[in-house]
Amino acid sequence: MLKPAPSMRILIADDHGIMRAGLRALLSAETDMEIVGEAATGADALDMAEALRPDIAILDLSMPGRGGIEVTRRLSAAYPSLRILILTVHEDEVMLREALSAGAAGYIIKRAIEAELIMAVRALHQGDFYVHPIMAAALLRTFIPSRGPVAAASEILTPRETEVLQYIALGYTNRQTADVLHISIRTVETHRAHLMAKLHLEGRAALVRYAREQGLLQDPGTLSI
């Protein structure tokens, strides 16, 4: 039986060969993703994008010659349908803003877990935007008025993250939460990491306390396995 053709054609641009090899191995393992090109410089990324017309470009910000911001600006101007994901070590709000202003649709830091990168690529391919939770929290603090030490759940959490938080507060294990929500344990772990990053909390006890303060456990009878 023939395998379905990959639906996402991806260009990787990073000046570190080991990083490119790791990304290639990770993303090529997904049946709907295909690495169509690898660039080590900004100039190479521009040439390959013109020749290969990928759906998604994963760009490092710190490449020789033309940097990631300039490459992002030129690619987004030349190919409006190209979705650009910045993958970088820079956890810098100013850099994030520059990347988004240049036309990037996503921004993820290199210490993110593998599942998050795949999630980000899929989000961009579906037409959404993706910003690493730590960086997203920095942006939200700029636009959301302060209402105490931690923002309200409805302002910062997705509906799925809220569900995961409820189960954590009720004492469910990652496996039990995964079973009841019909998702993988790895996805639960990713949501849990996002919760702690977005809310600036550490440990289950802090998450439980936050859930109670937000009134998220008022009707625990609706949660069942």
N, C-alpha and C positions, 0 to 999 in steps of 0.2 A: 504494500500500500504506500502510495506516495505521500511524503510529508507535505503539509500545507506550506505555501510560500510565506516567509516572514513578512509581517505587516509593517515593521518599523526598520527603516534603513538608517544606521547610525554612523556618524563620523566622530572619531575620538581625536582630540588635540591636546597633547601634554608632552613636555620636553623630557620627561623621565620614561625610559623604555620599560622599566619594571612596572610602573603605574599603568602604562598602556596595555601591557601584557595581562595584568590583573583584571583590568576593565574588560578586555577582549574575552578572557575566559569566563568571567562572571556573566556578561550580557549574552554571549554566544550560547550559553547553556539554556537560555530562554527560547522556546520554539518560535516566538513571534518577533524575535529581534535578530538583526544581522549587522555585523560590523562591516561597512563597505569601504572604510578608509581610516588610516592612522596618520596623524601629522605631528611633527616634533617642533614646529615653529608656527607663528602666526601666519607668515606668508604661505607656508604649505597648506594651512587650514583654508585659507582663502582660495587657493588654486584647486584644492580637492573639492571644496564645496561647489565651485563652478562646474567642475568636470563630472562629479558624482551625483549632485542634487539630492543629498540625504534628507530624511524627514526630521532628524534630530542631530544637533551637534553638541557634544559634550566638550567644553572648553576649560582649560586651566587659565587662570588669570596671569600667571607669571611665566610667560614663554619668551624665548629669545626673539629679538626683532620687534615686530608688532605685538603689543601685549593683548591680553584677553579682552579688555574694554574696547580697544580700537577695532579688534577683529569682530567683536559682537556688534558694534555700531555699523560696520561695513556690511556684515552678513545680513543683519536685520533690514538694512536699507535695500540691499540687492535682491534678497529672497524673503519677502514678507511671510511666506508660509513656513519657513524654516523655524523650528522651535529650538531655542538655545538654552542649554543647561550649563550653568557655571559650576565647576567642581574645583574647590580651592581650599587651601589651608587658612585663608584669611577670614577670620571671624571679626570682621570690621564693618560696622554699620555704614560708614561712608562709602566703602568699597561696594557694599550691597546696593546702596542707592545708585551709585554710578552704573553698576551692571544692569539694574532694572531700567534706568533711564536710557541706556544704550540699546535696549531691546531684548534683554534676556528674559526668558519666561520662567526660569528657575535658578535657585542658588542653594547649593548644598556643600557642606564642609567635608573634607576628606576623612575626618575621624568618624563620620556617620557609619552605621552598620550597613552591610550589603543589601539587606532587604529594603532599606530606605532609599538607596539609589535606584533600585528597580522600581519602587513605588513612584519615585520622582519622574523617571523616564515615562512610565505609563501615564502619569497625570498630564505631562506635557503633550504626549501623543493624543490624548483625549481632548486637548484644547484648554486644559486648566493650567494654573500657575502653581509652582511649588517653591516654598522657601523653608529652609531648615528651621525647626521650631525655635532654637536658640536665637536665630537671627530674626525670625518672625516676631518673637516677643519684644525684641528691641524696637521694631517698627511700630508695634501696637502701643508701646509705652509713649510713643510720640503723639499718636492720634487719639488715644482713649484717656479721658480725664481720670486722675487718680481717685479711687474710692476705697482707699485703705491699702494695706500692705500687699494684697493679692487681688487681681482683677476678678470680676464675677465670671463664673463658668461660661455663661451664655455669650460673653464677649470674646472669649479666647479659645474655647474648646469646640471641636467638631462634635456632631451628634454621636458618632462612634466612640470618640474619646470619652465623652460623658458616660456612655454605657459601660465602657471598660472601668472607668473610675468608680461607678456604682458597685460593680462586682468586686473590685478590689476592697472597697470599704466594707462590703458584706462578708469579707473573709474568703472569697473564692480563690482558688489557686489559678495560676496561669492556664493549666490544662482544663480546669472546669470552666473558666471563662471562655476559652477557645471552643469548647464543646457546645456551650449554650448559644454562642454567637455564630457558630459554624464558620470559624476562621482558624488559621493555623496558630500554634503556640508562638511561633516567631513573630507573627503579626501582633499578637497580644503584647509581646515584649517590646515591640516597636512603639505601640501606642502608649505603653507604660513609660517608656523613655521620653516620649513626646510630652506626656503629662507633667513629668517632673521638670523638664526643661522649660515648658511654657509657664508653669506656675511657680518656678523657682523654689521647688520643694525637694527635699531629700528623704527617701525612705517611705515605707508603707504607712507608718503612724501619721506622718505629716499629710499624706494623701487622704487618709481616713478623716482626720480632723477637718481638712478643707471641705470634704464632701458633706460632713455634718453641718458645717457653718453655712454652706450653700443650700441646705435643705434638699440635697439629692437623695436622701434616704427616707423621705417621708412616707413613701409607699413601697416598701421592699417586697410586699406580697406580689407585686406585678413581675418580679424577677424570679424565674424558676428554671430548674434544669430537669 
